[in-house]
Structures are given as structure tokens and as C-alpha cells.
């Protein structure tokens, strides 16, 4: 909703391929646990933001964290 709202403002941006201001958003979510540090969530959100920008900007990318034992993971890993 935020991405669309900003785009709908139509604020000029001469150097953008969209010719207007846009927003890229990285979202991360996890269930709190003692096995994860707060920095893990921040790093996941940052990775999602870079993925959104890599897709051409003006995008939203969600990044979930998978803990050891979830989905057969051997060690904590990030899933995109």
C-alpha cells in the first residue's frame, strides 16, 4: 500500500526510469526465539531491500527466516 501510495503521488524524478519518485521495501518476519539475535531480522530485512532494488526498484520483497529444524534445514539460514 505504501509503495503504491508513493507512486500515485506522481512526484517528479528526472533520473528515474519511472520519471517519478518510487519506493522499494524489504520486509522480514520471524517468530521470536532465543536461537535468533535481533540482528538476524535486521539482516534479513536488508537482504530483502536489496532484492527489491535488484528487481528494478519500485518493488516489495518479503524475506522469511528459517530456523534450524524448520523445513529440514541443518543450520539456521535465510530463505528468500
PDB file of N, CA, C and O in Angstrom:
ATOM      1  N   UNK A   1       0.824  -1.190   0.000  1.00  0.00           N
ATOM      2  CA  UNK A   1       0.000   0.000   0.000  1.00  0.00           C
ATOM      3  C   UNK A   1       0.873   1.260   0.000  1.00  0.00           C
ATOM      4  O   UNK A   1       0.560   2.241  -0.676  1.00  0.00           O
ATOM      5  N   UNK A   2       1.963   1.223   0.760  1.00  0.00           N
ATOM      6  CA  UNK A   2       2.851   2.386   0.821  1.00  0.00           C
ATOM      7  C   UNK A   2       3.504   2.613  -0.535  1.00  0.00           C
ATOM      8  O   UNK A   2       3.575   3.744  -1.016  1.00  0.00           O
ATOM      9  N   UNK A   3       3.986   1.522  -1.153  1.00  0.00           N
ATOM     10  CA  UNK A   3       4.640   1.647  -2.458  1.00  0.00           C
ATOM     11  C   UNK A   3       3.706   2.278  -3.479  1.00  0.00           C
ATOM     12  O   UNK A   3       4.109   3.183  -4.209  1.00  0.00           O
ATOM     13  N   UNK A   4       2.487   1.822  -3.536  1.00  0.00           N
ATOM     14  CA  UNK A   4       1.510   2.357  -4.492  1.00  0.00           C
ATOM     15  C   UNK A   4       1.149   3.796  -4.150  1.00  0.00           C
ATOM     16  O   UNK A   4       1.022   4.629  -5.047  1.00  0.00           O
ATOM     17  N   UNK A   5       0.982   4.100  -2.867  1.00  0.00           N
ATOM     18  CA  UNK A   5       0.629   5.457  -2.453  1.00  0.00           C
ATOM     19  C   UNK A   5       1.702   6.458  -2.858  1.00  0.00           C
ATOM     20  O   UNK A   5       1.390   7.551  -3.330  1.00  0.00           O
ATOM     21  N   UNK A   6       2.974   6.083  -2.672  1.00  0.00           N
ATOM     22  CA  UNK A   6       4.065   6.990  -3.063  1.00  0.00           C
ATOM     23  C   UNK A   6       4.091   7.159  -4.576  1.00  0.00           C
ATOM     24  O   UNK A   6       4.228   8.276  -5.073  1.00  0.00           O
ATOM     25  N   UNK A   7       3.960   6.067  -5.305  1.00  0.00           N
ATOM     26  CA  UNK A   7       3.948   6.155  -6.767  1.00  0.00           C
ATOM     27  C   UNK A   7       2.786   7.014  -7.261  1.00  0.00           C
ATOM     28  O   UNK A   7       2.942   7.796  -8.200  1.00  0.00           O
ATOM     29  N   UNK A   8       1.629   6.869  -6.633  1.00  0.00           N
ATOM     30  CA  UNK A   8       0.444   7.634  -7.044  1.00  0.00           C
ATOM     31  C   UNK A   8       0.575   9.132  -6.788  1.00  0.00           C
ATOM     32  O   UNK A   8      -0.177   9.922  -7.359  1.00  0.00           O
ATOM     33  N   UNK A   9       1.524   9.535  -5.934  1.00  0.00           N
ATOM     34  CA  UNK A   9       1.745  10.966  -5.714  1.00  0.00           C
ATOM     35  C   UNK A   9       2.267  11.648  -6.974  1.00  0.00           C
ATOM     36  O   UNK A   9       2.055  12.842  -7.180  1.00  0.00           O
ATOM     37  N   UNK A  10       2.951  10.875  -7.810  1.00  0.00           N
ATOM     38  CA  UNK A  10       3.451  11.420  -9.074  1.00  0.00           C
ATOM     39  C   UNK A  10       4.514  12.493  -8.898  1.00  0.00           C
ATOM     40  O   UNK A  10       4.614  13.403  -9.721  1.00  0.00           O
ATOM     41  N   UNK A  11       5.307  12.398  -7.837  1.00  0.00           N
ATOM     42  CA  UNK A  11       6.363  13.388  -7.610  1.00  0.00           C
ATOM     43  C   UNK A  11       7.455  13.200  -8.672  1.00  0.00           C
ATOM     44  O   UNK A  11       7.978  12.095  -8.816  1.00  0.00           O
ATOM     45  N   UNK A  12       7.803  14.244  -9.407  1.00  0.00           N
ATOM     46  CA  UNK A  12       8.775  14.110 -10.494  1.00  0.00           C
ATOM     47  C   UNK A  12      10.157  13.679 -10.002  1.00  0.00           C
ATOM     48  O   UNK A  12      10.630  14.120  -8.955  1.00  0.00           O
ATOM     49  N   UNK A  13      10.785  12.810 -10.783  1.00  0.00           N
ATOM     50  CA  UNK A  13      12.156  12.353 -10.525  1.00  0.00           C
ATOM     51  C   UNK A  13      12.803  12.157 -11.894  1.00  0.00           C
ATOM     52  O   UNK A  13      12.637  11.116 -12.530  1.00  0.00           O
ATOM     53  N   UNK A  14      13.529  13.156 -12.329  1.00  0.00           N
ATOM     54  CA  UNK A  14      14.049  13.199 -13.697  1.00  0.00           C
ATOM     55  C   UNK A  14      14.989  12.055 -14.037  1.00  0.00           C
ATOM     56  O   UNK A  14      15.050  11.648 -15.198  1.00  0.00           O
ATOM     57  N   UNK A  15      15.730  11.517 -13.062  1.00  0.00           N
ATOM     58  CA  UNK A  15      16.702  10.477 -13.378  1.00  0.00           C
ATOM     59  C   UNK A  15      16.165   9.060 -13.183  1.00  0.00           C
ATOM     60  O   UNK A  15      16.902   8.094 -13.381  1.00  0.00           O
ATOM     61  N   UNK A  16      14.914   8.922 -12.803  1.00  0.00           N
ATOM     62  CA  UNK A  16      14.310   7.608 -12.595  1.00  0.00           C
ATOM     63  C   UNK A  16      13.691   7.097 -13.888  1.00  0.00           C
ATOM     64  O   UNK A  16      13.144   7.875 -14.670  1.00  0.00           O
ATOM     65  N   UNK A  17      13.776   5.785 -14.112  1.00  0.00           N
ATOM     66  CA  UNK A  17      13.122   5.205 -15.287  1.00  0.00           C
ATOM     67  C   UNK A  17      11.608   5.355 -15.188  1.00  0.00           C
ATOM     68  O   UNK A  17      10.913   5.321 -16.204  1.00  0.00           O
ATOM     69  N   UNK A  18      11.099   5.517 -13.984  1.00  0.00           N
ATOM     70  CA  UNK A  18       9.668   5.710 -13.783  1.00  0.00           C
ATOM     71  C   UNK A  18       9.270   7.183 -13.929  1.00  0.00           C
ATOM     72  O   UNK A  18       8.083   7.505 -13.987  1.00  0.00           O
ATOM     73  N   UNK A  19      10.262   8.071 -13.987  1.00  0.00           N
ATOM     74  CA  UNK A  19      10.060   9.514 -14.080  1.00  0.00           C
ATOM     75  C   UNK A  19       9.311  10.090 -12.879  1.00  0.00           C
ATOM     76  O   UNK A  19       8.863  11.236 -12.919  1.00  0.00           O
ATOM     77  N   UNK A  20       9.176   9.309 -11.822  1.00  0.00           N
ATOM     78  CA  UNK A  20       8.581   9.799 -10.584  1.00  0.00           C
ATOM     79  C   UNK A  20       9.229   9.057  -9.412  1.00  0.00           C
ATOM     80  O   UNK A  20       9.856   8.013  -9.587  1.00  0.00           O
ATOM     81  N   UNK A  21       9.061   9.622  -8.218  1.00  0.00           N
ATOM     82  CA  UNK A  21       9.614   9.016  -7.013  1.00  0.00           C
ATOM     83  C   UNK A  21       8.894   7.699  -6.739  1.00  0.00           C
ATOM     84  O   UNK A  21       7.666   7.629  -6.789  1.00  0.00           O
ATOM     85  N   UNK A  22       9.676   6.650  -6.448  1.00  0.00           N
ATOM     86  CA  UNK A  22       9.113   5.349  -6.098  1.00  0.00           C
ATOM     87  C   UNK A  22       9.761   4.858  -4.806  1.00  0.00           C
ATOM     88  O   UNK A  22      10.707   5.465  -4.303  1.00  0.00           O
ATOM     89  N   UNK A  23       9.246   3.769  -4.285  1.00  0.00           N
ATOM     90  CA  UNK A  23       9.753   3.202  -3.043  1.00  0.00           C
ATOM     91  C   UNK A  23      10.024   1.716  -3.237  1.00  0.00           C
ATOM     92  O   UNK A  23       9.207   0.990  -3.803  1.00  0.00           O
ATOM     93  N   UNK A  24      11.182   1.277  -2.760  1.00  0.00           N
ATOM     94  CA  UNK A  24      11.466  -0.154  -2.670  1.00  0.00           C
ATOM     95  C   UNK A  24      11.450  -0.510  -1.194  1.00  0.00           C
ATOM     96  O   UNK A  24      11.965   0.234  -0.359  1.00  0.00           O
ATOM     97  N   UNK A  25      10.849  -1.662  -0.877  1.00  0.00           N
ATOM     98  CA  UNK A  25      10.676  -2.052   0.510  1.00  0.00           C
ATOM     99  C   UNK A  25      11.153  -3.480   0.710  1.00  0.00           C
ATOM    100  O   UNK A  25      10.841  -4.369  -0.083  1.00  0.00           O
ATOM    101  N   UNK A  26      11.911  -3.690   1.776  1.00  0.00           N
ATOM    102  CA  UNK A  26      12.300  -5.030   2.188  1.00  0.00           C
ATOM    103  C   UNK A  26      11.622  -5.348   3.497  1.00  0.00           C
ATOM    104  O   UNK A  26      11.717  -4.582   4.456  1.00  0.00           O
ATOM    105  N   UNK A  27      10.932  -6.482   3.541  1.00  0.00           N
ATOM    106  CA  UNK A  27      10.178  -6.873   4.729  1.00  0.00           C
ATOM    107  C   UNK A  27      10.705  -8.222   5.207  1.00  0.00           C
ATOM    108  O   UNK A  27      10.923  -9.129   4.405  1.00  0.00           O
ATOM    109  N   UNK A  28      10.904  -8.347   6.500  1.00  0.00           N
ATOM    110  CA  UNK A  28      11.323  -9.619   7.068  1.00  0.00           C
ATOM    111  C   UNK A  28      10.456  -9.933   8.276  1.00  0.00           C
ATOM    112  O   UNK A  28      10.034  -9.038   9.009  1.00  0.00           O
ATOM    113  N   UNK A  29      10.199 -11.216   8.469  1.00  0.00           N
ATOM    114  CA  UNK A  29       9.409 -11.617   9.623  1.00  0.00           C
ATOM    115  C   UNK A  29       9.926 -12.946  10.156  1.00  0.00           C
ATOM    116  O   UNK A  29      10.486 -13.754   9.415  1.00  0.00           O
ATOM    117  N   UNK A  30       9.732 -13.153  11.426  1.00  0.00           N
ATOM    118  CA  UNK A  30      10.120 -14.404  12.069  1.00  0.00           C
ATOM    119  C   UNK A  30       9.363 -14.527  13.377  1.00  0.00           C
ATOM    120  O   UNK A  30       8.840 -13.543  13.899  1.00  0.00           O
ATOM    121  N   UNK A  31       9.308 -15.719  13.892  1.00  0.00           N
ATOM    122  CA  UNK A  31       8.771 -15.937  15.221  1.00  0.00           C
ATOM    123  C   UNK A  31       9.919 -15.752  16.206  1.00  0.00           C
ATOM    124  O   UNK A  31      10.952 -16.407  16.072  1.00  0.00           O
ATOM    125  N   UNK A  32       9.761 -14.883  17.180  1.00  0.00           N
ATOM    126  CA  UNK A  32      10.851 -14.658  18.131  1.00  0.00           C
ATOM    127  C   UNK A  32      11.301 -15.952  18.804  1.00  0.00           C
ATOM    128  O   UNK A  32      10.489 -16.802  19.169  1.00  0.00           O
ATOM    129  N   UNK A  33      12.615 -16.075  18.955  1.00  0.00           N
ATOM    130  CA  UNK A  33      13.162 -17.239  19.647  1.00  0.00           C
ATOM    131  C   UNK A  33      14.529 -16.877  20.217  1.00  0.00           C
ATOM    132  O   UNK A  33      15.160 -15.910  19.792  1.00  0.00           O
ATOM    133  N   UNK A  34      14.969 -17.667  21.179  1.00  0.00           N
ATOM    134  CA  UNK A  34      16.285 -17.455  21.762  1.00  0.00           C
ATOM    135  C   UNK A  34      17.400 -17.836  20.793  1.00  0.00           C
ATOM    136  O   UNK A  34      18.552 -17.452  20.994  1.00  0.00           O
ATOM    137  N   UNK A  35      17.070 -18.586  19.747  1.00  0.00           N
ATOM    138  CA  UNK A  35      18.073 -19.047  18.785  1.00  0.00           C
ATOM    139  C   UNK A  35      18.462 -17.956  17.791  1.00  0.00           C
ATOM    140  O   UNK A  35      19.445 -18.108  17.065  1.00  0.00           O
ATOM    141  N   UNK A  36      17.719 -16.879  17.747  1.00  0.00           N
ATOM    142  CA  UNK A  36      17.993 -15.808  16.800  1.00  0.00           C
ATOM    143  C   UNK A  36      18.276 -14.509  17.526  1.00  0.00           C
ATOM    144  O   UNK A  36      17.658 -14.202  18.546  1.00  0.00           O
ATOM    145  N   UNK A  37      19.206 -13.761  16.993  1.00  0.00           N
ATOM    146  CA  UNK A  37      19.527 -12.446  17.530  1.00  0.00           C
ATOM    147  C   UNK A  37      18.738 -11.400  16.746  1.00  0.00           C
ATOM    148  O   UNK A  37      18.388 -11.636  15.590  1.00  0.00           O
ATOM    149  N   UNK A  38      18.456 -10.255  17.351  1.00  0.00           N
ATOM    150  CA  UNK A  38      17.755  -9.193  16.623  1.00  0.00           C
ATOM    151  C   UNK A  38      18.450  -8.824  15.312  1.00  0.00           C
ATOM    152  O   UNK A  38      17.787  -8.463  14.340  1.00  0.00           O
ATOM    153  N   UNK A  39      19.773  -8.914  15.283  1.00  0.00           N
ATOM    154  CA  UNK A  39      20.498  -8.558  14.061  1.00  0.00           C
ATOM    155  C   UNK A  39      20.145  -9.487  12.907  1.00  0.00           C
ATOM    156  O   UNK A  39      20.254  -9.084  11.749  1.00  0.00           O
ATOM    157  N   UNK A  40      19.724 -10.720  13.190  1.00  0.00           N
ATOM    158  CA  UNK A  40      19.323 -11.647  12.135  1.00  0.00           C
ATOM    159  C   UNK A  40      18.111 -11.110  11.375  1.00  0.00           C
ATOM    160  O   UNK A  40      18.048 -11.199  10.149  1.00  0.00           O
ATOM    161  N   UNK A  41      17.159 -10.558  12.108  1.00  0.00           N
ATOM    162  CA  UNK A  41      15.967  -9.994  11.489  1.00  0.00           C
ATOM    163  C   UNK A  41      16.320  -8.749  10.676  1.00  0.00           C
ATOM    164  O   UNK A  41      15.807  -8.554   9.574  1.00  0.00           O
ATOM    165  N   UNK A  42      17.192  -7.916  11.223  1.00  0.00           N
ATOM    166  CA  UNK A  42      17.618  -6.700  10.512  1.00  0.00           C
ATOM    167  C   UNK A  42      18.358  -7.073   9.226  1.00  0.00           C
ATOM    168  O   UNK A  42      18.131  -6.470   8.177  1.00  0.00           O
ATOM    169  N   UNK A  43      19.242  -8.067   9.310  1.00  0.00           N
ATOM    170  CA  UNK A  43      19.981  -8.507   8.125  1.00  0.00           C
ATOM    171  C   UNK A  43      19.041  -9.083   7.072  1.00  0.00           C
ATOM    172  O   UNK A  43      19.260  -8.879   5.878  1.00  0.00           O
ATOM    173  N   UNK A  44      18.003  -9.796   7.489  1.00  0.00           N
ATOM    174  CA  UNK A  44      17.040 -10.353   6.547  1.00  0.00           C
ATOM    175  C   UNK A  44      16.258  -9.240   5.852  1.00  0.00           C
ATOM    176  O   UNK A  44      16.027  -9.302   4.644  1.00  0.00           O
ATOM    177  N   UNK A  45      15.851  -8.226   6.611  1.00  0.00           N
ATOM    178  CA  UNK A  45      15.138  -7.096   6.009  1.00  0.00           C
ATOM    179  C   UNK A  45      16.032  -6.351   5.030  1.00  0.00           C
ATOM    180  O   UNK A  45      15.573  -5.923   3.972  1.00  0.00           O
ATOM    181  N   UNK A  46      17.301  -6.195   5.374  1.00  0.00           N
ATOM    182  CA  UNK A  46      18.255  -5.538   4.490  1.00  0.00           C
ATOM    183  C   UNK A  46      18.440  -6.338   3.203  1.00  0.00           C
ATOM    184  O   UNK A  46      18.484  -5.764   2.115  1.00  0.00           O
ATOM    185  N   UNK A  47      18.548  -7.659   3.323  1.00  0.00           N
ATOM    186  CA  UNK A  47      18.683  -8.510   2.136  1.00  0.00           C
ATOM    187  C   UNK A  47      17.443  -8.396   1.256  1.00  0.00           C
ATOM    188  O   UNK A  47      17.555  -8.371   0.030  1.00  0.00           O
ATOM    189  N   UNK A  48      16.271  -8.327   1.864  1.00  0.00           N
ATOM    190  CA  UNK A  48      15.035  -8.186   1.097  1.00  0.00           C
ATOM    191  C   UNK A  48      14.985  -6.841   0.382  1.00  0.00           C
ATOM    192  O   UNK A  48      14.500  -6.758  -0.747  1.00  0.00           O
ATOM    193  N   UNK A  49      15.479  -5.791   1.026  1.00  0.00           N
ATOM    194  CA  UNK A  49      15.513  -4.475   0.393  1.00  0.00           C
ATOM    195  C   UNK A  49      16.404  -4.500  -0.844  1.00  0.00           C
ATOM    196  O   UNK A  49      16.017  -3.997  -1.899  1.00  0.00           O
ATOM    197  N   UNK A  50      17.594  -5.083  -0.720  1.00  0.00           N
ATOM    198  CA  UNK A  50      18.487  -5.166  -1.877  1.00  0.00           C
ATOM    199  C   UNK A  50      17.882  -6.017  -2.985  1.00  0.00           C
ATOM    200  O   UNK A  50      18.085  -5.723  -4.163  1.00  0.00           O
ATOM    201  N   UNK A  51      17.138  -7.074  -2.631  1.00  0.00           N
ATOM    202  CA  UNK A  51      16.458  -7.890  -3.634  1.00  0.00           C
ATOM    203  C   UNK A  51      15.396  -7.070  -4.358  1.00  0.00           C
ATOM    204  O   UNK A  51      15.230  -7.200  -5.571  1.00  0.00           O
ATOM    205  N   UNK A  52      14.677  -6.226  -3.618  1.00  0.00           N
ATOM    206  CA  UNK A  52      13.660  -5.367  -4.240  1.00  0.00           C
ATOM    207  C   UNK A  52      14.307  -4.406  -5.225  1.00  0.00           C
ATOM    208  O   UNK A  52      13.797  -4.206  -6.327  1.00  0.00           O
ATOM    209  N   UNK A  53      15.422  -3.816  -4.836  1.00  0.00           N
ATOM    210  CA  UNK A  53      16.133  -2.896  -5.730  1.00  0.00           C
ATOM    211  C   UNK A  53      16.674  -3.636  -6.947  1.00  0.00           C
ATOM    212  O   UNK A  53      16.661  -3.104  -8.057  1.00  0.00           O
ATOM    213  N   UNK A  54      17.148  -4.856  -6.741  1.00  0.00           N
ATOM    214  CA  UNK A  54      17.689  -5.652  -7.841  1.00  0.00           C
ATOM    215  C   UNK A  54      16.606  -5.990  -8.868  1.00  0.00           C
ATOM    216  O   UNK A  54      16.900  -6.155 -10.052  1.00  0.00           O
ATOM    217  N   UNK A  55      15.381  -6.089  -8.423  1.00  0.00           N
ATOM    218  CA  UNK A  55      14.257  -6.390  -9.326  1.00  0.00           C
ATOM    219  C   UNK A  55      13.842  -5.188 -10.158  1.00  0.00           C
ATOM    220  O   UNK A  55      12.885  -5.264 -10.928  1.00  0.00           O
ATOM    221  N   UNK A  56      14.543  -4.105 -10.009  1.00  0.00           N
ATOM    222  CA  UNK A  56      14.225  -2.925 -10.812  1.00  0.00           C
ATOM    223  C   UNK A  56      13.621  -1.803 -10.011  1.00  0.00           C
ATOM    224  O   UNK A  56      13.084  -0.852 -10.579  1.00  0.00           O
ATOM    225  N   UNK A  57      13.696  -1.893  -8.735  1.00  0.00           N
ATOM    226  CA  UNK A  57      13.149  -0.892  -7.823  1.00  0.00           C
ATOM    227  C   UNK A  57      11.629  -0.869  -7.896  1.00  0.00           C
ATOM    228  O   UNK A  57      11.019  -1.651  -8.626  1.00  0.00           O
ATOM    229  N   UNK A  58      11.021   0.043  -7.127  1.00  0.00           N
ATOM    230  CA  UNK A  58       9.562   0.133  -7.076  1.00  0.00           C
ATOM    231  C   UNK A  58       8.946  -1.240  -6.802  1.00  0.00           C
ATOM    232  O   UNK A  58       7.997  -1.653  -7.469  1.00  0.00           O
ATOM    233  N   UNK A  59       9.499  -1.936  -5.813  1.00  0.00           N
ATOM    234  CA  UNK A  59       9.060  -3.301  -5.523  1.00  0.00           C
ATOM    235  C   UNK A  59       9.045  -3.547  -4.023  1.00  0.00           C
ATOM    236  O   UNK A  59       9.665  -2.820  -3.247  1.00  0.00           O
ATOM    237  N   UNK A  60       8.326  -4.583  -3.637  1.00  0.00           N
ATOM    238  CA  UNK A  60       8.305  -5.039  -2.252  1.00  0.00           C
ATOM    239  C   UNK A  60       8.726  -6.502  -2.259  1.00  0.00           C
ATOM    240  O   UNK A  60       8.180  -7.311  -3.010  1.00  0.00           O
ATOM    241  N   UNK A  61       9.708  -6.837  -1.411  1.00  0.00           N
ATOM    242  CA  UNK A  61      10.168  -8.225  -1.295  1.00  0.00           C
ATOM    243  C   UNK A  61      10.085  -8.644   0.164  1.00  0.00           C
ATOM    244  O   UNK A  61      10.556  -7.938   1.055  1.00  0.00           O
ATOM    245  N   UNK A  62       9.486  -9.793   0.391  1.00  0.00           N
ATOM    246  CA  UNK A  62       9.391 -10.361   1.733  1.00  0.00           C
ATOM    247  C   UNK A  62      10.481 -11.404   1.904  1.00  0.00           C
ATOM    248  O   UNK A  62      10.764 -12.174   0.986  1.00  0.00           O
ATOM    249  N   UNK A  63      11.088 -11.429   3.072  1.00  0.00           N
ATOM    250  CA  UNK A  63      12.162 -12.371   3.372  1.00  0.00           C
ATOM    251  C   UNK A  63      11.853 -13.016   4.706  1.00  0.00           C
ATOM    252  O   UNK A  63      11.861 -12.331   5.729  1.00  0.00           O
ATOM    253  N   UNK A  64      11.582 -14.316   4.730  1.00  0.00           N
ATOM    254  CA  UNK A  64      11.306 -15.019   5.977  1.00  0.00           C
ATOM    255  C   UNK A  64      12.560 -15.705   6.474  1.00  0.00           C
ATOM    256  O   UNK A  64      13.391 -16.140   5.678  1.00  0.00           O
ATOM    257  N   UNK A  65      12.700 -15.803   7.766  1.00  0.00           N
ATOM    258  CA  UNK A  65      13.831 -16.509   8.360  1.00  0.00           C
ATOM    259  C   UNK A  65      13.413 -17.940   8.660  1.00  0.00           C
ATOM    260  O   UNK A  65      12.315 -18.183   9.163  1.00  0.00           O
ATOM    261  N   UNK A  66      14.284 -18.877   8.353  1.00  0.00           N
ATOM    262  CA  UNK A  66      14.029 -20.285   8.651  1.00  0.00           C
ATOM    263  C   UNK A  66      15.042 -20.725   9.689  1.00  0.00           C
ATOM    264  O   UNK A  66      16.245 -20.557   9.490  1.00  0.00           O
ATOM    265  N   UNK A  67      14.572 -21.286  10.798  1.00  0.00           N
ATOM    266  CA  UNK A  67      15.467 -21.750  11.864  1.00  0.00           C
ATOM    267  C   UNK A  67      15.873 -23.195  11.626  1.00  0.00           C
ATOM    268  O   UNK A  67      15.231 -23.917  10.863  1.00  0.00           O
ATOM    269  N   UNK A  68      16.937 -23.602  12.282  1.00  0.00           N
ATOM    270  CA  UNK A  68      17.387 -24.994  12.216  1.00  0.00           C
ATOM    271  C   UNK A  68      16.218 -25.905  12.572  1.00  0.00           C
ATOM    272  O   UNK A  68      15.494 -25.654  13.535  1.00  0.00           O
ATOM    273  N   UNK A  69      16.046 -26.954  11.794  1.00  0.00           N
ATOM    274  CA  UNK A  69      14.949 -27.883  12.033  1.00  0.00           C
ATOM    275  C   UNK A  69      13.699 -27.537  11.243  1.00  0.00           C
ATOM    276  O   UNK A  69      12.871 -28.415  10.999  1.00  0.00           O
ATOM    277  N   UNK A  70      13.539 -26.290  10.839  1.00  0.00           N
ATOM    278  CA  UNK A  70      12.397 -25.896  10.027  1.00  0.00           C
ATOM    279  C   UNK A  70      12.673 -26.284   8.587  1.00  0.00           C
ATOM    280  O   UNK A  70      13.757 -26.011   8.072  1.00  0.00           O
ATOM    281  N   UNK A  71      11.735 -26.902   7.943  1.00  0.00           N
ATOM    282  CA  UNK A  71      11.838 -27.273   6.532  1.00  0.00           C
ATOM    283  C   UNK A  71      13.099 -28.087   6.263  1.00  0.00           C
ATOM    284  O   UNK A  71      13.664 -28.017   5.171  1.00  0.00           O
ATOM    285  N   UNK A  72      13.541 -28.858   7.253  1.00  0.00           N
ATOM    286  CA  UNK A  72      14.689 -29.729   7.065  1.00  0.00           C
ATOM    287  C   UNK A  72      16.023 -29.008   7.015  1.00  0.00           C
ATOM    288  O   UNK A  72      16.995 -29.575   6.514  1.00  0.00           O
ATOM    289  N   UNK A  73      16.109 -27.807   7.504  1.00  0.00           N
ATOM    290  CA  UNK A  73      17.372 -27.068   7.474  1.00  0.00           C
ATOM    291  C   UNK A  73      18.337 -27.673   8.484  1.00  0.00           C
ATOM    292  O   UNK A  73      17.930 -28.051   9.583  1.00  0.00           O
ATOM    293  N   UNK A  74      19.634 -27.767   8.113  1.00  0.00           N
ATOM    294  CA  UNK A  74      20.652 -28.283   9.017  1.00  0.00           C
ATOM    295  C   UNK A  74      21.186 -27.194   9.929  1.00  0.00           C
ATOM    296  O   UNK A  74      21.629 -27.480  11.041  1.00  0.00           O
ATOM    297  N   UNK A  75      21.149 -25.958   9.477  1.00  0.00           N
ATOM    298  CA  UNK A  75      21.627 -24.824  10.262  1.00  0.00           C
ATOM    299  C   UNK A  75      20.714 -23.652   9.960  1.00  0.00           C
ATOM    300  O   UNK A  75      20.020 -23.630   8.944  1.00  0.00           O
ATOM    301  N   UNK A  76      20.726 -22.677  10.859  1.00  0.00           N
ATOM    302  CA  UNK A  76      19.874 -21.514  10.600  1.00  0.00           C
ATOM    303  C   UNK A  76      20.274 -20.885   9.290  1.00  0.00           C
ATOM    304  O   UNK A  76      21.458 -20.664   9.036  1.00  0.00           O
ATOM    305  N   UNK A  77      19.296 -20.594   8.459  1.00  0.00           N
ATOM    306  CA  UNK A  77      19.573 -19.982   7.164  1.00  0.00           C
ATOM    307  C   UNK A  77      18.465 -19.007   6.852  1.00  0.00           C
ATOM    308  O   UNK A  77      17.407 -19.027   7.482  1.00  0.00           O
ATOM    309  N   UNK A  78      18.707 -18.167   5.892  1.00  0.00           N
ATOM    310  CA  UNK A  78      17.686 -17.229   5.436  1.00  0.00           C
ATOM    311  C   UNK A  78      17.064 -17.800   4.180  1.00  0.00           C
ATOM    312  O   UNK A  78      17.758 -18.333   3.314  1.00  0.00           O
ATOM    313  N   UNK A  79      15.778 -17.686   4.091  1.00  0.00           N
ATOM    314  CA  UNK A  79      15.068 -18.159   2.906  1.00  0.00           C
ATOM    315  C   UNK A  79      14.477 -16.957   2.206  1.00  0.00           C
ATOM    316  O   UNK A  79      13.873 -16.100   2.852  1.00  0.00           O
ATOM    317  N   UNK A  80      14.639 -16.877   0.891  1.00  0.00           N
ATOM    318  CA  UNK A  80      14.134 -15.728   0.148  1.00  0.00           C
ATOM    319  C   UNK A  80      12.983 -16.052  -0.707  1.00  0.00           C
ATOM    320  O   UNK A  80      12.455 -15.175  -1.391  1.00  0.00           O
TER     321      UNK A  80
END
